[in-house]
Amino acid sequence: GCSNPIHVREADEKLICFDGNTRLSIYKDLLASATQNNLTEEIENWSTIPTFLYPNVTDKEVEEIRLHFHLNGTKDWSVDRKKKYVRL
């Protein structure tokens, strides 16, 4: 799964990803592979991705949001949070 949501805006009745394009591409590739191999459980895993939706955001606000995430980076997870995602 994805621990960091992608960031999406609405534009001309479409959804445009403006932060997290690599994560979205990986999800699409995994979904295509699961679909091609008829892996029902995997199809369910990769058919949705955590998303922040910005319905009425301006171009300037998009750039500010992108800059914020790229300058601040990701935050370290606590050991307890990491444990939830460890697979044995």
C-alpha positions in Angstrom: 0.0 0.0 0.0 0.8 3.7 -0.1 1.6 5.5 3.1 1.8 9.0 1.5 -1.3 10.2 -0.4 -1.1 11.7 -3.8 -2.4 15.2 -4.3 -5.0 15.8 -7.0 -6.9 18.8 -8.3 -10.1 19.1 -10.4 -9.7 20.7 -13.8 -12.2 20.6 -16.7 -14.1 17.7 -15.1 -10.9 15.7 -14.8 -8.7 14.8 -11.9 -5.1 15.9 -12.3 -2.3 14.5 -10.1 0.1 17.3 -9.2 2.1 15.6 -6.5 2.8 11.9 -6.3 3.0 11.0 -10.0 5.5 8.3 -9.4 3.3 6.6 -6.8 0.3 6.9 -9.1 2.3 5.3 -12.0 3.4 2.4 -9.8 -0.2 1.8 -8.7 -1.3 1.8 -12.3 1.4 -0.6 -13.3 0.6 -3.0 -10.4 -3.1 -2.8 -11.2 -2.4 -3.6 -14.9 -0.2 -6.6 -14.0 -2.8 -7.9 -11.5 -5.6 -7.5 -14.0 -3.5 -9.2 -16.8 -2.8 -12.1 -14.4 -6.4 -12.2 -13.1 -5.3 -11.8 -9.5 -8.5 -10.7 -7.8 -7.1 -9.9 -4.4 -4.2 -7.9 -5.9 -6.7 -6.0 -8.2 -8.5 -4.9 -5.0 -5.3 -3.8 -3.4 -4.2 -1.6 -6.3 -7.5 -0.3 -7.6 -7.5 2.7 -5.2 -4.8 5.0 -3.8 -4.9 7.4 -0.8 -5.6 10.8 -2.2 -5.9 14.4 -1.1 -8.4 16.2 -3.4 -8.2 19.9 -3.9 -11.5 20.8 -5.7 -11.0 24.6 -6.1 -7.3 25.2 -6.1 -5.5 27.9 -8.2 -2.3 27.3 -10.1 -0.4 29.4 -7.6 -1.8 27.4 -4.7 -0.8 24.1 -6.5 2.8 25.4 -6.7 2.8 26.5 -3.1 1.5 23.0 -2.0 4.1 21.3 -4.2 6.9 23.5 -2.8 5.8 22.8 0.7 6.0 19.0 0.3 9.3 19.1 -1.6 11.0 21.5 0.9 9.7 19.8 4.0 10.1 16.2 2.8 8.6 13.3 4.6 8.7 12.9 8.4 10.3 9.9 10.1 7.8 7.4 11.4 7.8 6.2 15.0 8.8 2.6 15.7 5.2 1.8 16.5 3.9 3.2 13.2 6.6 1.3 11.3 5.6 -2.0 13.0 2.1 -1.7 11.5 3.6 -2.0 8.0 6.2 -4.7 8.5 5.3 -7.9 6.8 6.7 -11.2 8.2 
